[in-house]
């Protein structure tokens, strides 16, 4: 059965969240038990600025370590989440129908604002 999961607005916290024993990490790790498994996840990132909204349209995301000065173990983390170019194209179409210009992007991966949260909630 196809149904929409209500939107979740999740902060990523510090990039070190995967290594911290805090309530936010426990909450994210508990999401799969509280929700049906999503077919797709739409992430809106404040770490990615473009002239018009850009929609990631890749088959597999690369992990971007867009920070400095953290423990080396953090730079070893990867989250090669699958993408879906067809869904990306549909998002661009829906934005256009709403009068909002946008474009697909096939070069950028997931910044820490996305992968830190996603790897805890849906580790793979």
Backbone bond lengths (Angstrom), bond angles and torsions (degrees), N, CA, C in turn:
res aa  C-N    CA-C-N  psi(-1)  N-CA   C-N-CA  omega(-1)  CA-C   N-CA-C  phi
1 X - - - 1.439 - - 1.529 108.55 -
2 X 1.327 116.50 132.09 1.461 121.54 176.87 1.512 109.78 -93.84
3 X 1.295 115.76 126.88 1.458 120.10 172.82 1.523 108.12 -151.52
4 X 1.303 114.92 155.03 1.459 120.26 -179.78 1.508 110.73 -85.82
5 X 1.302 114.24 137.71 1.456 120.69 171.30 1.525 106.18 -84.42
6 X 1.299 117.03 138.80 1.469 118.92 177.89 1.526 110.03 -58.47
7 X 1.324 117.15 148.63 1.467 119.81 -178.71 1.527 111.92 -60.90
8 X 1.305 114.80 143.55 1.460 122.02 173.11 1.526 107.27 -116.28
9 X 1.298 116.43 135.89 1.458 121.80 175.86 1.520 106.58 -113.50
10 X 1.332 115.94 105.53 1.458 121.71 -172.25 1.520 110.56 -118.43
11 X 1.308 116.06 130.54 1.455 121.37 173.22 1.522 108.05 -83.79
12 X 1.311 116.98 145.91 1.459 118.64 179.83 1.520 112.96 -84.37
13 X 1.322 119.47 -16.73 1.457 119.89 -177.48 1.520 110.34 66.70
14 X 1.299 116.67 -161.12 1.464 121.69 179.72 1.527 110.12 -73.39
15 X 1.336 117.98 151.27 1.461 119.65 176.96 1.529 113.00 -58.15
16 X 1.325 117.07 -22.58 1.468 121.09 -178.86 1.528 113.23 -81.03
17 X 1.323 118.65 1.62 1.463 121.79 -176.99 1.532 113.67 -50.77
18 X 1.337 120.84 -37.90 1.466 119.25 178.98 1.531 113.95 -59.90
19 X 1.332 117.48 -21.49 1.460 121.19 -177.70 1.524 113.68 -101.66
20 X 1.329 117.03 -2.67 1.462 120.73 -175.02 1.524 111.32 -99.78
21 X 1.320 115.97 141.71 1.463 121.78 177.02 1.527 107.93 -94.39
22 X 1.342 115.35 81.11 1.465 121.27 -176.02 1.526 109.68 -133.85
23 X 1.324 115.69 162.42 1.468 121.44 -177.44 1.529 112.22 -60.35
24 X 1.320 118.20 -36.29 1.471 120.59 -179.12 1.524 110.84 -61.62
25 X 1.317 117.17 -42.19 1.467 120.51 177.97 1.518 110.53 -64.55
26 X 1.328 117.14 -43.77 1.466 120.59 178.92 1.523 111.13 -61.80
27 X 1.338 116.81 -40.06 1.464 121.00 178.47 1.528 110.56 -60.35
28 X 1.323 116.65 -49.19 1.461 120.30 -179.05 1.521 111.52 -62.41
29 X 1.328 117.04 -41.92 1.462 120.27 179.20 1.524 112.01 -65.10
30 X 1.336 117.13 -24.47 1.457 121.30 179.97 1.517 114.71 -85.85
31 X 1.324 118.31 -8.96 1.466 120.59 -177.36 1.532 113.99 -58.57
32 X 1.330 120.33 -42.53 1.462 118.57 -178.58 1.530 113.81 -59.30
33 X 1.309 117.55 -31.36 1.468 120.14 178.67 1.528 111.44 -75.40
34 X 1.323 117.10 -22.31 1.466 121.31 -176.06 1.527 113.37 -95.59
35 X 1.329 117.15 -13.81 1.467 121.08 -174.92 1.522 110.88 -131.41
36 X 1.331 116.92 153.31 1.466 118.36 170.11 1.532 109.23 -65.77
37 X 1.321 117.25 152.33 1.466 119.86 179.72 1.530 109.03 -65.95
38 X 1.330 117.28 124.37 1.467 119.67 -179.08 1.527 111.76 -73.91
39 X 1.316 115.82 145.44 1.465 120.97 174.16 1.526 109.84 -77.66
40 X 1.318 115.82 -32.05 1.462 122.05 179.06 1.522 108.35 -150.12
41 X 1.323 115.66 153.00 1.463 121.96 177.83 1.523 107.47 -127.13
42 X 1.308 116.17 127.54 1.461 121.66 176.47 1.525 107.94 -99.95
43 X 1.320 116.17 119.88 1.459 122.32 -179.78 1.526 108.31 -110.63
44 X 1.308 116.66 131.68 1.460 121.67 173.04 1.524 106.42 -108.60
45 X 1.317 116.29 119.14 1.461 120.61 -174.13 1.524 112.23 -112.38
46 X 1.305 115.70 131.22 1.466 121.48 174.62 1.526 111.37 -81.34
47 X 1.325 117.14 -5.21 1.463 121.30 -179.28 1.525 112.22 -89.65
48 X 1.308 117.28 2.55 1.458 121.46 -176.52 1.513 107.97 -127.70
49 X 1.314 117.10 109.83 1.460 121.43 -177.75 1.523 109.85 -113.47
50 X 1.332 115.25 128.66 1.456 122.13 178.35 1.527 108.55 -137.67
51 X 1.333 116.32 166.34 1.475 119.56 179.13 1.523 111.54 -62.32
52 X 1.317 116.77 -41.92 1.468 121.89 174.01 1.522 106.59 -124.31
53 X 1.324 118.58 155.95 1.464 119.28 178.07 1.532 110.66 -53.03
54 X 1.309 116.01 134.59 1.461 121.97 179.88 1.523 109.04 -113.56
55 X 1.308 115.13 137.26 1.460 121.56 -178.99 1.524 107.69 -112.09
56 X 1.321 115.84 121.60 1.453 122.85 -179.43 1.530 109.33 -64.30
57 X 1.337 117.18 122.01 1.467 121.98 -176.32 1.524 110.40 -126.20
58 X 1.317 116.00 64.68 1.464 121.37 -178.44 1.527 110.03 -118.72
59 X 1.331 115.21 159.94 1.470 120.26 174.93 1.526 110.79 -77.09
60 X 1.349 116.24 -36.53 1.466 121.45 -178.74 1.519 107.52 -144.02
61 X 1.317 116.68 130.39 1.467 121.80 -178.06 1.520 111.44 -83.48
62 X 1.302 115.12 143.66 1.466 119.41 170.15 1.526 107.43 -93.31
63 X 1.315 116.36 157.03 1.461 122.09 -179.05 1.524 108.96 -94.09
64 X 1.320 116.27 122.51 1.465 121.06 178.81 1.527 108.50 -99.00
65 X 1.317 116.21 125.01 1.467 121.81 176.35 1.530 107.05 -98.91
66 X 1.321 115.36 80.88 1.469 122.43 -173.07 1.527 111.53 -94.22
67 X 1.324 115.19 56.75 1.459 121.68 -179.32 1.519 107.60 -157.74
68 X 1.310 117.02 170.66 1.461 121.04 -179.82 1.522 109.66 -146.65
69 X 1.331 114.93 155.85 1.452 120.70 173.84 1.518 115.61 85.60
70 X 1.322 117.51 15.35 1.464 120.74 -179.77 1.525 110.21 -103.02
71 X 1.340 117.91 167.65 1.467 120.45 178.33 1.535 111.70 -58.35
72 X 1.317 116.14 146.36 1.466 122.22 -176.90 1.530 112.55 -55.37
73 X 1.325 117.48 -34.19 1.470 120.49 -179.02 1.527 111.79 -57.37
74 X 1.311 117.57 -30.68 1.464 121.05 -179.78 1.531 111.01 -67.33
75 X 1.315 116.78 -34.48 1.464 121.01 -179.12 1.530 111.97 -75.29
76 X 1.313 116.78 -13.46 1.464 121.14 178.14 1.525 112.46 -87.15
77 X 1.330 117.23 -15.09 1.462 120.52 179.90 1.523 110.19 -70.31
78 X 1.323 115.65 136.68 1.458 120.87 174.08 1.518 108.92 -132.09
79 X 1.301 115.34 152.25 1.463 121.60 177.46 1.530 107.46 -142.37
80 X 1.342 116.76 80.80 1.471 120.62 -177.42 1.532 111.67 -80.02
81 X 1.313 115.92 64.88 1.467 121.64 -176.02 1.525 110.94 -63.26
82 X 1.324 116.02 142.67 1.460 118.19 175.84 1.520 110.96 -69.30
83 X 1.306 115.28 148.31 1.456 121.60 173.03 1.518 108.88 -112.28
84 X 1.315 116.73 -179.28 1.461 121.10 178.37 1.525 108.58 -148.80
85 X 1.341 116.88 94.85 1.459 119.76 -178.62 1.532 113.78 -56.69
86 X 1.321 118.10 -31.67 1.472 119.79 178.69 1.528 111.09 -66.46
87 X 1.318 116.67 -42.45 1.469 119.46 176.73 1.527 109.79 -65.72
88 X 1.335 116.77 -39.45 1.470 120.03 177.63 1.527 110.61 -59.28
89 X 1.330 116.75 -44.27 1.466 120.05 178.02 1.523 110.90 -61.99
90 X 1.319 117.17 -39.05 1.468 120.78 179.14 1.530 110.60 -64.62
91 X 1.324 116.80 -39.98 1.473 120.79 177.94 1.528 110.06 -61.83
92 X 1.330 116.81 -44.85 1.469 120.60 178.57 1.530 109.94 -61.06
93 X 1.331 116.99 -41.61 1.472 120.46 178.09 1.527 111.18 -62.56
94 X 1.325 116.97 -44.06 1.468 120.39 179.93 1.525 111.53 -64.43
95 X 1.325 116.49 -39.68 1.464 119.78 176.63 1.529 110.54 -63.13
96 X 1.333 116.94 -41.74 1.469 120.53 178.87 1.527 110.66 -63.26
97 X 1.332 116.81 -41.96 1.467 120.50 178.01 1.528 111.26 -60.54
98 X 1.328 116.40 -29.64 1.467 121.26 178.98 1.533 111.77 -87.37
99 X 1.333 116.82 3.14 1.458 120.42 179.19 1.516 113.98 81.84
100 X 1.323 117.15 18.58 1.468 121.56 -178.93 1.527 109.71 -110.08
101 X 1.323 117.91 114.23 1.461 119.24 178.81 1.526 110.76 -68.93
102 X 1.329 116.08 143.52 1.465 121.40 176.91 1.520 107.92 -157.05
103 X 1.308 116.24 175.93 1.454 121.57 179.89 1.521 109.23 -149.65
104 X 1.326 116.16 156.94 1.461 119.03 173.27 1.528 108.59 -87.79
105 X 1.321 115.10 156.51 1.459 122.18 179.40 1.525 107.45 -134.81
106 X 1.330 116.77 133.13 1.463 120.31 179.93 1.524 112.27 -117.02
107 X 1.321 117.71 11.65 1.459 121.00 -176.75 1.522 113.71 -107.87
108 X 1.301 117.14 -33.68 1.462 120.38 -173.55 1.524 110.01 -83.70
109 X 1.328 115.53 150.24 1.461 121.26 174.50 1.513 110.12 -105.89
110 X 1.324 115.70 -152.19 1.466 121.38 179.31 1.525 109.86 -97.43
111 X 1.325 116.55 124.19 1.459 120.64 175.22 1.526 109.32 -80.35
112 X 1.328 116.05 171.55 1.470 118.71 -175.18 1.520 112.57 -63.15
113 X 1.332 117.25 -22.02 1.458 119.62 176.71 1.512 112.13 -64.13
114 X 1.324 116.65 -24.19 1.466 121.59 178.60 1.525 112.04 -99.70
115 X 1.341 117.35 -53.45 1.460 118.02 -169.97 1.522 114.27 -72.14
116 X 1.322 119.15 -28.40 1.472 119.54 178.19 1.529 110.07 -60.18
117 X 1.318 116.47 -48.05 1.465 120.95 179.83 1.523 111.19 -67.90
118 X 1.335 116.79 -47.36 1.460 120.58 -175.52 1.521 112.92 -65.03
119 X 1.331 117.62 -39.33 1.465 118.35 -177.55 1.529 111.97 -68.15
120 X 1.315 117.04 -25.22 1.463 119.65 176.71 1.527 111.04 -79.29
121 X 1.322 116.89 -42.51 1.462 120.47 -176.55 1.528 112.15 -79.68
122 X 1.304 117.91 -41.97 1.467 122.04 -178.90 1.522 108.18 -131.19
123 X 1.334 116.83 80.41 1.459 120.93 -172.02 1.527 115.72 -66.74
124 X 1.273 119.41 -8.46 1.453 117.56 175.92 1.460 111.98 143.71
